[in-house]
Amino acid sequence: MNKTALSPVQKLASADRLVHDPSRLAILTVLLGCAEADFLYLVSATGLGKGNLSSHLSKLEEGGLVAIN
């Protein structure tokens, strides 16, 4: 068995940590109300700084929860 492969429980725990970070949860909550949003709108709507928002968006993109164009 491949040691890098995650079990279903590990995948679920990883997704839970990804979504339940307060900043990332705020981003996802804002995005629920619109089909797409630009970066400055998310800065305003979430109250996050640009660097912090960028970091959290990258993690959400890596997790397959948002698409950044």
LOSEBA-178594 format. One record per residue (C-alpha): residue in one letter; chain; x, y, z. Coordinates in Angstrom, 1 decimal, padded with zeros to 4 digits. Example, Ala and Ser with C-alpha at 12.3 -4.5 7.8 and 13.67 -1.06 7.14 Angstrom:
% residues 2
res: A chain: A east: 012.3 north: -004.5 up: 007.8 $
res: S chain: A east: 013.7 north: -001.1 up: 007.1 $
***
This chain:
% residues 69
res: M chain: A east: 000.0 north: 000.0 up: 000.0 $
res: N chain: A east: 001.3 north: 003.5 up: -000.9 $
res: K chain: A east: 002.2 north: 005.3 up: 002.3 $
res: T chain: A east: 001.2 north: 008.7 up: 000.8 $
res: A chain: A east: -002.3 north: 007.6 up: 000.1 $
res: L chain: A east: -004.8 north: 008.9 up: 002.6 $
res: S chain: A east: -007.6 north: 006.8 up: 004.0 $
res: P chain: A east: -011.2 north: 008.0 up: 003.7 $
res: V chain: A east: -011.1 north: 009.1 up: 007.3 $
res: Q chain: A east: -007.9 north: 011.0 up: 006.8 $
res: K chain: A east: -009.4 north: 012.7 up: 003.7 $
res: L chain: A east: -012.5 north: 013.7 up: 005.7 $
res: A chain: A east: -010.4 north: 015.0 up: 008.6 $
res: S chain: A east: -008.2 north: 017.0 up: 006.2 $
res: A chain: A east: -011.3 north: 018.6 up: 004.5 $
res: D chain: A east: -012.8 north: 019.4 up: 007.9 $
res: R chain: A east: -009.7 north: 021.3 up: 008.9 $
res: L chain: A east: -009.6 north: 023.1 up: 005.5 $
res: V chain: A east: -013.2 north: 024.3 up: 005.7 $
res: H chain: A east: -013.5 north: 025.0 up: 009.4 $
res: D chain: A east: -010.7 north: 027.5 up: 009.7 $
res: P chain: A east: -012.6 north: 030.7 up: 010.6 $
res: S chain: A east: -011.2 north: 032.8 up: 007.7 $
res: R chain: A east: -011.7 north: 030.1 up: 005.1 $
res: L chain: A east: -015.2 north: 029.5 up: 006.4 $
res: A chain: A east: -015.9 north: 033.3 up: 006.0 $
res: I chain: A east: -014.6 north: 033.2 up: 002.4 $
res: L chain: A east: -016.8 north: 030.2 up: 001.5 $
res: T chain: A east: -019.8 north: 031.8 up: 003.2 $
res: V chain: A east: -019.4 north: 035.0 up: 001.1 $
res: L chain: A east: -019.0 north: 032.9 up: -002.0 $
res: L chain: A east: -022.2 north: 031.0 up: -001.4 $
res: G chain: A east: -024.2 north: 034.1 up: -002.2 $
res: C chain: A east: -022.6 north: 034.8 up: -005.6 $
res: A chain: A east: -021.5 north: 032.9 up: -008.7 $
res: E chain: A east: -018.1 north: 034.6 up: -008.6 $
res: A chain: A east: -016.3 north: 037.4 up: -006.8 $
res: D chain: A east: -013.2 north: 039.5 up: -007.4 $
res: F chain: A east: -010.4 north: 039.8 up: -004.9 $
res: L chain: A east: -011.2 north: 043.3 up: -003.7 $
res: Y chain: A east: -014.8 north: 042.3 up: -003.0 $
res: L chain: A east: -013.6 north: 039.4 up: -000.9 $
res: V chain: A east: -011.2 north: 041.7 up: 001.0 $
res: S chain: A east: -014.2 north: 044.0 up: 001.8 $
res: A chain: A east: -016.7 north: 041.3 up: 002.6 $
res: T chain: A east: -014.5 north: 039.2 up: 004.8 $
res: G chain: A east: -012.4 north: 042.0 up: 006.5 $
res: L chain: A east: -009.2 north: 040.0 up: 005.8 $
res: G chain: A east: -006.0 north: 041.6 up: 004.7 $
res: K chain: A east: -004.8 north: 041.0 up: 001.1 $
res: G chain: A east: -002.0 north: 038.7 up: 002.1 $
res: N chain: A east: -004.1 north: 036.7 up: 004.5 $
res: L chain: A east: -006.9 north: 036.4 up: 001.9 $
res: S chain: A east: -004.5 north: 035.4 up: -000.8 $
res: S chain: A east: -003.0 north: 032.6 up: 001.5 $
res: H chain: A east: -006.4 north: 031.3 up: 002.4 $
res: L chain: A east: -007.7 north: 031.3 up: -001.2 $
res: S chain: A east: -004.6 north: 029.4 up: -002.3 $
res: K chain: A east: -005.4 north: 026.7 up: 000.3 $
res: L chain: A east: -009.0 north: 026.5 up: -000.8 $
res: E chain: A east: -007.9 north: 026.2 up: -004.4 $
res: E chain: A east: -005.5 north: 023.4 up: -003.5 $
res: G chain: A east: -008.3 north: 021.7 up: -001.7 $
res: G chain: A east: -010.5 north: 022.0 up: -004.8 $
res: L chain: A east: -013.1 north: 024.2 up: -003.1 $
res: V chain: A east: -012.6 north: 027.3 up: -005.2 $
res: A chain: A east: -011.4 north: 028.1 up: -008.7 $
res: I chain: A east: -009.2 north: 031.1 up: -009.2 $
res: N chain: A east: -009.1 north: 032.7 up: -012.6 $
***
